């Protein structure tokens, strides 16, 4: 089965840039979505189709996808960005949706 | 505004059954594929099942195949999850979510979740 690998945690100071990676075999050939989940809340879509932002998501959130790694970048990080972030793809071989294990973003 | 409201969660003994519902509003329900995603306490997101909009085609995660069944009533804008032969490892918050167009679409709307606890 297809596996997505994320770092368990990333820490960043306010105002700096956070980078969260999502590794998978030839993930660049797949479509990647990213979700933000704050404690006690449902996930929220923050990036879809590799790099598009839903309405209401700040421009500080951006993403890319190439080769074996997809990347979520959060610029000018704010305290309110502290959350768990998940990448997600659809694996055509198994017809299954796959989530990464999640990355906890801590704002120092 | 799209709203998804799950219900039916609770405490059930191992081997028991439970039926979850997800009432949808603010969207043309039959046009959307719908999915259940669960999250065990302190763990990450796990996709469970998906059902297409009109045709009703389904796909299941291996962990629930043969035990869980997803269905929908488009006339009532409601999604269901029938869970049988429940195990302790099925304990989780269960979210329903809409999926964007096609198999590669994102989960763009989520409910608030309903907690299922499997324990004796």
HADDOCK unambig.tbl for C-alpha pairs under 7 A between the chains (distance, minus, plus):
assign (segid A and resid 31 and name CA) (segid B and resid 104 and name CA) 6.36 0.50 0.50
assign (segid A and resid 33 and name CA) (segid B and resid 106 and name CA) 6.15 0.50 0.50
assign (segid A and resid 41 and name CA) (segid B and resid 112 and name CA) 6.92 0.50 0.50
assign (segid A and resid 42 and name CA) (segid B and resid 110 and name CA) 6.58 0.50 0.50
assign (segid A and resid 42 and name CA) (segid B and resid 111 and name CA) 6.87 0.50 0.50
assign (segid A and resid 42 and name CA) (segid B and resid 112 and name CA) 5.50 0.50 0.50
assign (segid A and resid 43 and name CA) (segid B and resid 110 and name CA) 6.97 0.50 0.50
assign (segid A and resid 45 and name CA) (segid B and resid 108 and name CA) 5.86 0.50 0.50
assign (segid A and resid 48 and name CA) (segid B and resid 106 and name CA) 6.24 0.50 0.50
assign (segid A and resid 90 and name CA) (segid B and resid 103 and name CA) 6.68 0.50 0.50
assign (segid A and resid 90 and name CA) (segid B and resid 104 and name CA) 5.54 0.50 0.50
assign (segid A and resid 95 and name CA) (segid B and resid 59 and name CA) 6.97 0.50 0.50
assign (segid A and resid 96 and name CA) (segid B and resid 61 and name CA) 6.71 0.50 0.50
assign (segid A and resid 97 and name CA) (segid B and resid 47 and name CA) 6.13 0.50 0.50
assign (segid A and resid 98 and name CA) (segid B and resid 47 and name CA) 6.71 0.50 0.50
assign (segid A and resid 99 and name CA) (segid B and resid 45 and name CA) 6.50 0.50 0.50
assign (segid A and resid 99 and name CA) (segid B and resid 46 and name CA) 6.53 0.50 0.50
assign (segid A and resid 101 and name CA) (segid B and resid 44 and name CA) 5.68 0.50 0.50
assign (segid A and resid 102 and name CA) (segid B and resid 44 and name CA) 6.08 0.50 0.50
